[in-house]
Amino acid sequence: MAVDFAVELKNISKTFGSAAANKNISLSLKQGEILALLGENGSGKTTLMNILAGIYQPDSGSIYVNGEKAAITSPKDAKRLGIGMVHQHFKLVDVLTVTENIILGLKEKGKLNIRAAAQKIAAICEKYGFDLDPMAKIYDLSVSQKQTVEIVKVLFRGAEILILDEPTAVLTPQETDRLFQVVRNMRADGKAIVLITHKLHEVLSVSDEVAV
C-alpha cells in the first residue's frame, strides 16, 4: 500500500561557515501524523525545519511536498505549499488585537473586513479546541494564549503542515496537556505536524513517529 507523505526531505545538508548544522539528513512526514523531532540543543533540529519553512536554503538535497519536488526559497514559498512554522519566539504586536495580528501582512482585494476575519478565527478555535478571544489585545494574553495566536495564524493562512518549535518550553504541565489535545485534534483533521522537542515524556505521550 502506497504511503502518502506530506513531506520528504532527502539528503539535506546545511553549513554555517565551518560548522555543519545538517549533514545528509533524510526525513519523512506522513499526512495525518505527529512526528517528534528529538535531539539535544544545538543538534540542528530547528535549522532543518527552518529549511522546510523557507527561512534557510539547503546547501544540497531535495524537498518533496505531497509527492512533488518543491523549491522553497522563502517563507512565501512555504506558505503557498501549506507549510507553517510556529517559532519559540513569538512575532506579535502587543498593542494590536488577536485578529489584527493574524491578518497583519495579508494581501486581500478591496477593504479589509475585520469582522469576517474574527468570525473565521473563532471558527478555527471552535474546530480545534483553542481558547482565544479574537478581539483581545495581545498584551492582555498569557504566554500560552500568545502561542495559540501563532498557531491559529498559520492555520488561518491555510497550513496543512505545521512545525511547532519547542512549543512546551514556556508552558505549564496543564497548558501542555491542553496544547497536546489541540495537536491531536489537528491530526484527526488530517494535518501533518512536526513537534521539535527534547522532552522524552512528551514524545511518548503525543507522537506517532520519532526521529532522532
Backbone torsions as a table, in degrees:
resi	resn	phi	psi	omega
1	MET	NA	130.4	-179.0
2	ALA	-71.4	137.1	177.6
3	VAL	-95.9	132.2	177.3
4	ASP	-88.5	109.5	178.6
5	PHE	-92.9	130.5	172.5
6	ALA	-73.9	-40.7	-177.8
7	VAL	-140.6	137.9	169.0
8	GLU	-132.1	121.2	174.0
9	LEU	-103.1	128.7	-175.9
10	LYS	-125.1	114.8	174.5
11	ASN	54.0	47.6	-179.6
12	ILE	-78.9	128.7	174.4
13	SER	-127.3	144.4	177.7
14	LYS	-150.4	125.4	176.5
15	THR	-119.0	151.2	172.1
16	PHE	-122.0	102.6	-173.6
17	GLY	64.5	-123.3	179.9
18	SER	-93.6	-2.8	-177.3
19	ALA	-93.3	125.5	177.3
20	ALA	-91.4	107.7	179.4
21	ALA	-78.4	-40.6	177.4
22	ASN	-133.9	136.8	-179.7
23	LYS	-134.0	106.4	177.2
24	ASN	51.7	52.2	-178.7
25	ILE	-89.6	129.0	172.9
26	SER	-120.0	136.5	-173.5
27	LEU	-153.2	137.8	178.8
28	SER	-124.3	141.7	178.4
29	LEU	-127.9	120.2	-179.9
30	LYS	-81.2	157.2	173.1
31	GLN	-68.1	139.7	-179.6
32	GLY	68.0	36.5	-177.1
33	GLU	-133.5	146.4	170.5
34	ILE	-105.4	115.7	-180.0
35	LEU	-107.3	121.6	175.5
36	ALA	-89.1	125.4	177.2
37	LEU	-102.6	109.0	-166.5
38	LEU	-110.7	142.0	176.5
39	GLY	168.8	157.7	-178.3
40	GLU	-73.8	168.6	179.6
41	ASN	-58.2	135.2	178.9
42	GLY	84.6	7.3	-177.3
43	SER	-85.6	-5.3	174.3
44	GLY	102.0	9.2	-178.5
45	LYS	-61.4	-52.9	-177.1
46	THR	-66.4	-37.5	177.5
47	THR	-58.8	-45.7	-179.6
48	LEU	-60.4	-42.9	-179.3
49	MET	-74.7	-29.6	173.6
50	ASN	-64.4	-29.9	175.1
51	ILE	-67.5	-44.0	178.3
52	LEU	-64.3	-33.0	-178.6
53	ALA	-85.7	-0.1	175.1
54	GLY	84.3	7.9	-178.8
55	ILE	-79.8	-38.8	171.9
56	TYR	-116.2	157.1	171.3
57	GLN	-108.9	138.8	-179.2
58	PRO	-71.8	152.8	173.8
59	ASP	-73.6	-33.0	178.1
60	SER	-157.0	164.5	-179.7
61	GLY	109.1	172.1	-175.5
62	SER	-129.9	151.2	176.6
63	ILE	-123.4	131.4	175.7
64	TYR	-119.8	131.9	177.4
65	VAL	-120.3	120.8	-176.5
66	ASN	52.2	40.8	174.9
67	GLY	84.5	-6.1	-178.1
68	GLU	-108.7	136.2	177.2
69	LYS	-64.4	133.3	-173.6
70	ALA	-121.6	139.7	171.7
71	ALA	-104.0	104.7	-177.9
72	ILE	-106.9	97.2	-175.6
73	THR	-104.7	-3.7	-179.1
74	SER	-161.8	163.2	174.4
75	PRO	-58.5	-27.8	177.8
76	LYS	-63.5	-41.6	176.4
77	ASP	-62.2	-44.1	-179.5
78	ALA	-61.5	-43.3	179.0
79	LYS	-60.8	-42.7	-179.8
80	ARG	-62.0	-30.5	179.5
81	LEU	-87.9	2.5	178.3
82	GLY	81.7	27.1	-179.9
83	ILE	-107.6	128.2	178.2
84	GLY	-132.3	133.2	-179.4
85	MET	-115.3	133.4	175.9
86	VAL	-106.3	111.4	-173.8
87	HIS	-83.5	162.7	177.5
88	GLN	-62.7	-38.1	-178.3
89	HIS	-100.3	118.1	-172.8
90	PHE	-70.7	146.2	179.8
91	LYS	-114.5	72.6	-175.3
92	LEU	-124.1	151.2	176.5
93	VAL	-100.5	112.4	-170.9
94	ASP	-56.9	-37.2	-172.6
95	VAL	-82.2	-7.6	178.8
96	LEU	-94.3	164.4	177.8
97	THR	-80.0	170.6	174.6
98	VAL	-54.2	-50.1	-177.6
99	THR	-62.4	-44.5	-179.1
100	GLU	-62.1	-38.7	177.7
101	ASN	-65.6	-40.3	-175.9
102	ILE	-69.5	-35.5	-177.5
103	ILE	-94.3	-3.1	-178.4
104	LEU	-59.0	126.0	177.7
105	GLY	90.5	-9.1	178.3
106	LEU	-76.3	141.0	177.7
107	LYS	-100.8	114.0	178.7
108	GLU	-121.3	147.0	176.7
109	LYS	-75.1	141.3	177.0
110	GLY	76.4	-162.2	-176.5
111	LYS	-77.6	138.5	179.8
112	LEU	-70.5	128.8	-177.5
113	ASN	-105.0	96.4	-177.4
114	ILE	-63.4	-41.7	-177.4
115	ARG	-61.9	-45.1	179.8
116	ALA	-63.7	-39.4	178.3
117	ALA	-64.0	-42.4	179.6
118	ALA	-63.2	-37.6	178.4
119	GLN	-66.5	-40.0	178.0
120	LYS	-64.7	-40.6	177.9
121	ILE	-63.5	-44.0	178.3
122	ALA	-60.7	-37.6	179.6
123	ALA	-67.1	-40.1	176.7
124	ILE	-62.9	-44.4	179.7
125	CYS	-60.4	-43.4	179.9
126	GLU	-66.2	-40.5	-177.5
127	LYS	-62.1	-43.2	-173.0
128	TYR	-103.1	-10.0	176.4
129	GLY	94.1	24.4	175.2
130	PHE	-78.5	146.1	174.9
131	ASP	-107.3	98.4	-172.6
132	LEU	-155.3	132.6	175.2
133	ASP	-93.4	115.7	-177.2
134	PRO	-58.9	-23.0	-176.6
135	MET	-101.3	4.3	178.7
136	ALA	-71.5	148.6	174.5
137	LYS	-79.5	144.9	-178.3
138	ILE	-60.1	-38.0	-177.2
139	TYR	-66.9	-13.4	177.8
140	ASP	-92.4	-2.0	-173.5
141	LEU	-93.7	152.8	172.1
142	SER	-76.1	169.9	179.2
143	VAL	-59.3	-43.2	-178.5
144	SER	-66.6	-35.3	177.4
145	GLN	-68.5	-35.9	176.1
146	LYS	-63.1	-40.4	176.2
147	GLN	-62.4	-40.3	177.6
148	THR	-58.4	-41.3	178.2
149	VAL	-58.0	-43.4	-179.3
150	GLU	-64.6	-38.7	178.9
151	ILE	-69.3	-44.3	179.0
152	VAL	-63.4	-33.9	179.5
153	LYS	-58.9	-46.2	-178.7
154	VAL	-71.8	-32.1	175.7
155	LEU	-67.5	-41.9	178.6
156	PHE	-58.3	-33.9	-177.4
157	ARG	-90.0	10.6	169.6
158	GLY	93.7	17.6	-177.6
159	ALA	-67.3	132.0	171.5
160	GLU	-108.8	-18.2	178.5
161	ILE	-120.0	115.8	-175.8
162	LEU	-114.8	135.5	176.0
163	ILE	-113.9	119.5	179.7
164	LEU	-111.0	111.4	-175.3
165	ASP	-91.6	108.3	179.9
166	GLU	46.7	53.7	-171.6
167	PRO	-67.8	-20.3	-175.9
168	THR	-96.4	0.6	-176.6
169	ALA	-59.0	-30.1	-175.3
170	VAL	-108.3	9.4	-172.8
171	LEU	-108.2	151.5	170.6
172	THR	-75.4	165.2	177.5
173	PRO	-56.8	-38.4	179.6
174	GLN	-66.7	-41.2	178.2
175	GLU	-66.2	-36.5	177.2
176	THR	-62.3	-44.3	178.3
177	ASP	-59.3	-42.5	179.5
178	ARG	-65.2	-42.6	178.7
179	LEU	-60.5	-44.5	-177.1
180	PHE	-66.6	-31.2	175.4
181	GLN	-66.1	-40.5	176.6
182	VAL	-63.9	-41.6	178.9
183	VAL	-61.4	-40.7	177.1
184	ARG	-64.4	-38.5	177.6
185	ASN	-63.4	-38.2	178.4
186	MET	-67.4	-40.1	176.3
187	ARG	-61.1	-43.1	179.9
188	ALA	-61.6	-24.9	178.7
189	ASP	-87.6	4.4	176.1
190	GLY	94.3	3.0	179.0
191	LYS	-70.4	149.7	172.7
192	ALA	-103.9	128.9	-169.9
193	ILE	-130.1	130.0	171.5
194	VAL	-105.6	126.6	-179.9
195	LEU	-112.6	107.2	177.6
196	ILE	-84.2	126.3	-176.9
197	THR	-158.9	168.3	166.8
198	HIS	-133.0	20.8	179.0
199	LYS	-103.0	108.8	-171.7
200	LEU	-64.5	-36.7	-178.1
201	HIS	-64.8	-32.8	177.5
202	GLU	-67.9	-41.5	180.0
203	VAL	-57.0	-46.9	-176.9
204	LEU	-68.5	-28.6	-174.1
205	SER	-84.6	-23.0	-170.3
206	VAL	-128.8	-21.6	-169.5
207	SER	-92.2	153.2	175.3
208	ASP	-92.3	-36.6	-179.8
209	GLU	-133.8	154.4	179.0
210	VAL	-129.6	132.1	172.0
211	ALA	-118.7	130.4	-177.0
212	VAL	-108.3	NA	NA
